[in-house]
Amino acid sequence: MRFVSARLVLVLFGVGCVSVPAQKPPPNIVVFLADDLGWGDLGCYGHPKIKTPNLDAFAKQGMRLTQCYSACSVCSPSRSAILTGRTPYRNGVFTWLPGNTHVHLRKSEIAIATLLKKKGYATCHVGKWHLNGKFNSKEQPQPHDHGYDWWLGTQNNASPSHKNPRNFVRNGEPVGPTEGFSAVLVVDEAANWLRKHRDKSKPFFLSVWTHEPHLPIESDPRFMAHYPDADAGTKQHHGNVTQIDHAFSKLMKTLDELKLTEDTLVIFTSDNGPEGNGKRGRTRGSTGGLRGRKRAMYEGGIRVPGIIRWPGRVEKGSESSDPVIGSDIFTTICDVTDIPLPKDRTIDGASMVPLFAGGKIKRTIPMYWR
């Protein structure tokens, strides 16, 4: 008995000395959404002329999705699906929302920012909102009603254009005239929040939704200078995409400077395909040869760029042809932050996490468009 007891003491002592690996903190999350950016508009998606060096480099740092889809071929429904994980025809935002419409993203819908805030995240939205008709009004829910601590936004487009917009609202207060171009202004707000206003004791969730390259397009001359031989409309459009690329790089550099890159999951995508016919004016976006464009249910209207970077979790320079949809962003974020999916409603999105290790998405509800 003495021998057995001695062995038991040694075993228990040995177990007590085993070091337990420290649990990693929950990741920071950035969802960067371009507006009307076509599947073929980036260099890393095959565009022969548009200069997007920063997004091309970003794709090499993570995973490029070759069958990434928006939840709709117009913007408001696509955004509602990203925030709720539900097809627009469940969450009620099933079409484009003009100003003063009675339609809005209902408070009864559960937005991902709300879930993350309850989980202890600091939350911020900057850029286009377009999930209500009565923007900055008590008559309808605003970004803070859907879980955002800090927000800067517009109802729909930057006005009068991307240059010096006058219609931004910050946390319920009109900003007034600004100087600069929309995507850069939006990213500067995000960077300022990251540096000065967020609770640094918490992980963060940041939505950056640019207005570019949606009409009315206006591009910084330094970005149009990349296209000296193009006509005026093409210079404006291509320069506008390069403007997004520049703004995106500013945000990524801010993460680097604040030493947040290694702990941050970044998702880049677009809300639908390109505007117009691609042959005149400033609507020169590319579908990469796919049929149809914005407002169409063909591939060119709903297939969009999709790039994911999460250092140490997503293989550098990888690609996936597994189809994904905007509503999957909600479910993926819930998965990586250990948030249970709401049980009182249908969640259409599936987690993209299996893709990170080269697997396939386990989808129980079919991808659906109307």
N, C-alpha and C positions, 0 to 999 in steps of 0.2 A: 504493500500500500504506500509505503514511503516513496518507493521508486516511481510509482504511477503519479503520485502527487507532485513530486519534483518535476517530472516531465510536463505535467499540466501547467505548472507555474512557468516553466521555460517557454512553452508554446504561447501562452497568453502574453508573456513579456515580449516575445518576438513579434506578435501581431501588433502590440501597442507601439512598437518602434518603426513599423512600416509607414513611410511617408505617403500621404494621400495627395495626389496631384491637385493643385489649386484649380477650382472651377473657373472657366473663362467667363468674363462678364458678358452680358448680352450685347450683340453687335449694334453699332450705330447703323442707320439706314438712310440712304438718299435715293429718291425716285426722281429722275430728271426726265421730263416729258417735253418733247418738241411738238410743234403744232403744224400740221400739214406737211410733215417731212416724209417724202416718199421712200419706198424700200430701196430704190436705186440712187438715192441722193448723196451717199457718203462714199468716200474713196474706198473704204474697207468693204463696201457692198458693190464695188465695181464701177462707180462713176468715173468716166475717163478724164473729166476736167475739174470738177469741184474740189477745192482744196480743203481737206478736213484732217490735217496732220495729227491733231490732238486726239480726236476720236479714233483715228486709225491706230494710234499708239495705245490708246485705252483698250481697244479690241484685242491687241496682242497681250495685254496684261490679264485678260479674263476670257470669257466665253462669248462667242458670236452666235446668235440664234438665227438660223437661216429660214425658219418657218415661224416667225413671230407675228401674231395678229392682234390688231386692235379689236375691241369688243363691238365696234360699230364703224361705219364709214363716215361718220361725222363726229364732232368733238364732244359735245356734252354727254352723250351716252357712254362714250369711251372712258371719260373721266369718272363717271358714276360707277362703272364696273371696277375700275382700279381701286377706288376707295371702299367699295362694299363687297367685292368678291362675287357679285351677283350680276347676271345678265341684265342689261337695261330694261328688259321687258318684265323683270321681277321688281327692280328697284324704282320704277316709275319715271326715270329720266330716259325716255325712249326716242327722243328726237332733239334736234338743235334748239336751244332756248333763246328766243329774242328778248330784248330788254322789256321789262314790265309784264312778262308772261306770268300766269298764276302757277306754272309748273316749277318745281324745285326739288332738290334732293331732300326728302322728308327727314325730320328728326327721328322718326321711328326706324330709319335705316341705321345700321351700325357701321360707322366708318372706321377704317384701320387706325386713324389717328386717335380716335376715342379709346379703342382697346389698348393702344400703346401708352396713352396718357395714364390709364388706370394701372398699367404695368409699371409705371414709374419713369416713363420717357418724357423728356422735354420735346415739344413738337412745334414745327414751324412750316408755314406754307408761304411761298413767294411766287408771284407771276399770275397768269390767267387763272380764273376760278371757273366761271361759266357753268355753275351748277344751281343757279337761280335766275329769275328774271328781275327781281327787285333786290338789286345788290346794295349792300350797306343799309338795309332797311329792317326794322323790327318786325315787318310783316312776314318775312321768310327767314329760314335759317341761314346763317353766315358761316365762314370758316371756323370761328370760335365755337359755334354750336355743334361742329363735327370734330371737335377734339384738338384744335390748334391753339396753342398758347400765344403764338405770335404770328401775324400774317400781314402781308402786303399784296394787294391784288387789284384786279379789274374784273368787271362783270364778264366782258368778252374781250374784244380786241384792244390793243393799245391805241389811244386816240390823241392827236389826229393820225399818227402813224407810229412806227417804231422809234422815230427820231423825236426826242423831247416830248414824250407823252405827258398829258395833263390829267389823266383820269385814275391814277393810282390812289388807293385808300390803304392806310396803315392802321391796323387795330381799331377800325371804325372811324378814323379821322382822315378826311381828304388831304392828300399830300400837296396838291397844287402843281404848278409847272416844275418840270425836271429838265435837266440837261444831260444828254447822252442818248444811247440807244438801248431799247427795251431789255434785250437779253443780258446785257452787261449791267444795267441798273438792277435787274432782278437778282443776278448773281452777287453783286456788291451788297445788296440787302441781306442775302443769305450769309455771306462771309462776315458781315457786321454782326449778325445774330450769333453766329458761331463764336466770334471773338468776344463780344461784349454783353450779350443779353441772355444767352441760354444758361440754365443751371448746370454748371460743369460737373456737378456731383452725379448727374444722371446721364444715361445713354440718350441719344437724340434720334428723332425722326424728322427728316427734312424733305419736303416736296418742292421741287423747282420746276415750274411749268412755264416755259417761254412762250412768247407770242409768235416768234419767228418759226418758219417762214410763211406764216399766214398773212394774207392781205390785211390792211394796206402796208405793203412792204416798203421799207426805207432802210438803206444800208450805209454804213460808215464808208466813206470814200477809200479808206486804207484797205478795206477788204475787197471792194470792187476793183482795186488796182491789180488784183491777181488775174483779172480777165480782160486784158487790154484790147483783144481782138473781137470781143463779143459785142452784140448790139446792146442798147441801153437796158432793155427789159431783162436780158440774160445776165448782164452785169449786176443788176439789182438783186435778182433771185440768187444767183450763185454766191454773190457777196454776202447775202443774208444767211445762207447756210454756213459760210465761213465765219460769220459773226457769231452764230451759235457755237461753233467749234472753239472760237476764242473764249467765249463766256464760260463754256464747260471747262476749259483748261484753267481758268482763273479759280473756279470752284475746287478742282482737283488739287491745285497748288496750295489753296488754303488748307485743305485736309492734310497735305504734306507738312506745311509749316506748323500746324497745330499738333502734329504727330498723331493724327487720327486715322490715317490711311489703312494701317494694318488691321484696325478694328471696325472697319466700315464696309458694309455691303452697299454697292452702288448699282442701280438698275437704270439704264438709258433706253428710251424707246420713243415712239411717236403715237399721236392719237388717231391718225387715219392716213390715207394716201394723199397725194398731191392735188392741189386745186387746178382747175382749168384744163385745157387740152394739151398744155406743154409746148405750144407752138407760137404763142403771142403774149404780148404784155409782160408782166412780171411773174406769171404763173408758169415757170419753166421746170418744175419739179419732175423727177424721173421715177417711174415704177420699176425700172430695171427690166423693161420689156414685158411686164405682166399686163394682162387685159384689164381695162377699166381704171378709174381714178376715184378721187373723193366722191362720195355719195353713191358709189356703185358697190354691189355685192360681189363683184368679181375680185380676183386676187389683188389687182392694183389699188382697189379702194380700201382693203383691210389688211394686207400684208405690209408690215412696217419693220424698220430696223429694231433690233433688240440686242443689247450687250450687257453682260453681267460681270462685275469684278468683286471678288471677295478673297483677299490674299490668304493663302493657306487652305482655302476651302474650294475654290474654283480654279481648275488647272489653267495656267497661262497659255494663251494661244490656242485654246480649244474651241471646238464648234459643236453645235447640236442641230440636227434636222428634225428633232421631235417637235411637233406643233405645240405652241404655247399661245395663250390669249391673255388680254389685259386683266381679266378677273383672277388670273393665277397669281398676280402680284400680291393681292390680299392674303391668299392662302399661304403663299410662300413666306411672307413676313410673319404670319401667325406661327408657322412651323419653326422658323429659326429663332423665334423669341419665346417658344413654349407657351403660346397663348391658345387655349382651346377654341375651336371654331364654335360660333354661336349654334346652339341646338334648336332654337325656336324658329328657324327659317332655313330655306334651301340656300346653300353656298355652292355656286357653280364652279368656282375656280378650283384648280388642283395645285398641289405644291410642286414647285420646280426643283426642289432640293435633290431628288434622285439624279437629275441631269448633272449636278455638280461633280458627281463621282462617275460620270459616264453611263448612267443608267437611263431608264425610261420613266416618264411620268405615269403614275397610276391614276387614271382618270375614270371616275365612276359616272359622271354626267357628261354627255357629249358637248363639244364646243358648238355654239349655236349663234346664228345671225339671222336677222329678219330685215 
